[in-house]
Amino acid sequence: MKEKIIREDLGEKQKVDDCEHCREFFNKEGRVRVASTAKDGSDEDTDEEKETLKNQLREMELELAQTKLQLVEAECKIQ
């Protein structure tokens, strides 16, 4: 029974090692790597995500500025 579990464990470790995405998150012993030590092959994704978030922030700032302008214009019309 113990040998069967060991074989299954080795099989699972091999599956993880064969998967390019999965092996980034595990070390040779099969333990989970800390996020900061895991290979970050997604640097480009991170940069793209930052750029997207910056663009979204800029759009929200413009929308807020337009809303404030409309508020000021409305207050001027009331007076």
Secondary structure, DSSP 8 states (H G I E B T S, - for coil): -HHHHHHHHHHHHHHHHH-HHHHTTB-TTS-B--TTTS--TTHHHHHHHHHHHHHHHHHHHHHHHHHHHHHHHHHHHH-
